[in-house]
Amino acid sequence: MAIDYKKELEAAARSMILVHEPDTLIRMIVRMIAHKLKVTHAGILLYEKSRQSYVLTVSRGIAGFKIPKGFARMGLDNPLISFFREHLDKKIFHDGALAYVDVKKAAQKKNLNPKTRKLLKALLYQMEIYSSEVCIPSYFRDDLLGLLLLGEKKNGKKFHQDELNFFVALAHDVAMAIRNAQLFKDLELELEKERSLFKHTTIALAAAIDAKDHYTQGHTSRVNNICMEIAKRLSLKNKNIFNQNLMEHLDTASLLHDIGKIGIPENILNKEGALDENEMKFMQQHPLIGATILSPIKELAPAILGVKYHHEKYDGTGYPEGLKADQIPLVASIISVADTFDAITTNRPYRKGLSREEAIEEIEKASGTQFDPEIAQAFIELYREKYLPTA
Amino acid sequence: MAIDYKKELEAAARSMILVHEPDTLIRMIVRMIAHKLKVTHAGILLYEKSRQSYVLTVSRGIAGFKIPKGFARMGLDNPLISFFREHLDKKIFHDGALAYVDVKKAAQKKNLNPKTRKLLKALLYQMEIYSSEVCIPSYFRDDLLGLLLLGEKKNGKKFHQDELNFFVALAHDVAMAIRNAQLFKDLELELEKERSLFKHTTIALAAAIDAKDHYTQGHTSRVNNICMEIAKRLSLKNKNIFNQNLMEHLDTASLLHDIGKIGIPENILNKEGALDENEMKFMQQHPLIGATILSPIKELAPAILGVKYHHEKYDGTGYPEGLKADQIPLVASIISVADTFDAITTNRPYRKGLSREEAIEEIEKASGTQFDPEIAQAFIELYREKYLPTA
């Protein structure tokens, strides 16, 4: 047996550790095996818990030998499967790899007990169905993870015992790598689920706040959309302005920017007509109330700044702290533009909303006084280039 | 070189893939190496990004040779580090493992350019400080992940070239395993962060709802605590009643059970005195409103049932649907007991709260009519055995 393909396969198996996508990994392995071993075909059946069976996941080979992926599967009662799952191989053969020729030889022995003869014949039949010359089990601990099926060598030669031994060692490496990839994948799915849970909870909460303030139906999701578009536009101009993390904080902050309204009395929140000075003072508490509600969530610190300061103005005349220009956190400055645009284009009982064109003119006029000029500019460009979400 | 320790080390290195705790993994490796190789000491220096240096993470060896963990570190300007980081080894020696004897021999050559001689002398000095006979780099792609330092063999013999070659291959496996473990750890930390973010957001939200309803300060966190205690108690009696997943849903549902109050007008929510029939009807909308607010969050489906049905009664006289006995989801039945207990023990403007003892009697009386008897029983046991949270 040539040492070179062994070494190559071993090296490849080792590099597999860092392939964390189980499907990619398995496809890689089978391709590699079929290529290096020069067999008519190679396939891997992997255990699928949900189907309680071993499913042909990848199959490579020359025409006529290739079994369609997903087509073939073996149930737990399949003789090949139970043979390896119940570790019967150790009783009958010296090691884990099963060669068709060896099974045939064993089945022809005289004085065989009928049960064993029946089992061996069933194995032969299965291997014929899958045109497998060799069948190599892949275990993780005691569990059969999968089966590697190999067709004949293209040069017609037989597999040697040392080759079979090598395959068993290789199958172990492969099993470990697959198991590792599966664990990784599980963890990634879990993470994705948690992220989506948080995102959906924030959206639901924002919608509940919107529903509370009768005049702001859909306000939050529109502001959120505009904010994300502005951020993307700013990123085009300056790659370093946003990292993934800050982008997520802007997403959260824009969804929760009005959460403080939960603390504003309904008679003020839903008053038909302009607010008097006292009511206005109350209303202006909402950014601080929002920041206070969220303050125990340490992970949200940068988003909380966006909530707290989204009514600050570039020239320092805003609230709650009268911050100026660069003192205002970027997230807050972006929400400020989006929030104002949506507010002035929405109808209120006491005034009709501006048209989008009129509103853009207002934003342009207030650039450098109310708004950060760079952000106002990015927003106006979005509008001019029709990138602005309309919903 | 004995083949047996090679095989053992190789097998061990392969099994490392599934050790996903980097520290454990590294400790395992060094212990294994020191043990199998019978060297006076073995240590691993690993790169720490935050410290911009290679820190001695594990060290094993006989007294006098063992370097205290964390004590030693090499900066990026350390000759040994820069030697491997800049891949100078390939220029001077034939492969990656550096043996003290080879460096010494090279340094004594005539006609050496002064820069190289200086470098070699610096390397020798470093290896003497760490009493290292051999120094093996561990790369991931082109990055130097760490250095394995080996002392002398206890039997006084030299390391052979084929041993050094083997160490280099081993160091590659180790680097892959460490990298894999680190990626796993990163993912786990990320998941932990997301979970805590969701939990903290739910708590903050619940607190905001509590603040809205003037009479229920701290209500939500008390109900949450009692629910979790009841669940633990029920689990003691019947292991299969809760899995981790349902436990998390109970946690979420008990925190959010009153979120629907966000939709109840303030004059009803905070009315001083009993509610009239119409107001009561309005108030009784809160479980449905809560379920509606949360309904877009598909991941929370089982928790939403808890929110929706926490005012159902065991005998079918509750609201919103008049569900009976086993029709009421377990999560809702648990919240019902905890919620009632907290409500009747809290002072209201129009009535003083019951004492805990009186409240327990009420719960006992209503077992089988208002409450699921099993849950009421578990709750009463908690109280009798002083397991009930008092805050």
Chai-1 contact restraints between the chains, C-beta under 6 A:
chainA,res_idxA,chainB,res_idxB,connection_type,confidence,min_distance_angstrom,max_distance_angstrom,comment,restraint_id
A,R14,B,D173,contact,1.0,0.0,6.0,A-B,restraint_1
A,I17,B,I17,contact,1.0,0.0,6.0,A-B,restraint_2
A,I17,B,M176,contact,1.0,0.0,6.0,A-B,restraint_3
A,I17,B,N180,contact,1.0,0.0,6.0,A-B,restraint_4
A,D173,B,R14,contact,1.0,0.0,6.0,A-B,restraint_5
A,M176,B,I17,contact,1.0,0.0,6.0,A-B,restraint_6
A,N180,B,I17,contact,1.0,0.0,6.0,A-B,restraint_7
A,L187,B,L187,contact,1.0,0.0,6.0,A-B,restraint_8
A,E190,B,L191,contact,1.0,0.0,6.0,A-B,restraint_9
A,L191,B,E190,contact,1.0,0.0,6.0,A-B,restraint_10
A,L191,B,L191,contact,1.0,0.0,6.0,A-B,restraint_11
A,E194,B,E194,contact,1.0,0.0,6.0,A-B,restraint_12
A,E194,B,R195,contact,1.0,0.0,6.0,A-B,restraint_13
A,R195,B,E194,contact,1.0,0.0,6.0,A-B,restraint_14
A,L197,B,F198,contact,1.0,0.0,6.0,A-B,restraint_15
A,L197,B,E299,contact,1.0,0.0,6.0,A-B,restraint_16
A,F198,B,L197,contact,1.0,0.0,6.0,A-B,restraint_17
A,F198,B,F198,contact,1.0,0.0,6.0,A-B,restraint_18
A,H200,B,I297,contact,1.0,0.0,6.0,A-B,restraint_19
A,T201,B,I297,contact,1.0,0.0,6.0,A-B,restraint_20
A,A204,B,I293,contact,1.0,0.0,6.0,A-B,restraint_21
A,A204,B,L294,contact,1.0,0.0,6.0,A-B,restraint_22
A,A204,B,P296,contact,1.0,0.0,6.0,A-B,restraint_23
A,A204,B,I297,contact,1.0,0.0,6.0,A-B,restraint_24
A,A208,B,I262,contact,1.0,0.0,6.0,A-B,restraint_25
A,A208,B,I293,contact,1.0,0.0,6.0,A-B,restraint_26
A,I262,B,A208,contact,1.0,0.0,6.0,A-B,restraint_27
A,E266,B,E266,contact,1.0,0.0,6.0,A-B,restraint_28
A,I293,B,A204,contact,1.0,0.0,6.0,A-B,restraint_29
A,I293,B,A208,contact,1.0,0.0,6.0,A-B,restraint_30
A,L294,B,A204,contact,1.0,0.0,6.0,A-B,restraint_31
A,P296,B,A204,contact,1.0,0.0,6.0,A-B,restraint_32
A,I297,B,H200,contact,1.0,0.0,6.0,A-B,restraint_33
A,I297,B,T201,contact,1.0,0.0,6.0,A-B,restraint_34
A,I297,B,A204,contact,1.0,0.0,6.0,A-B,restraint_35
A,E299,B,L197,contact,1.0,0.0,6.0,A-B,restraint_36
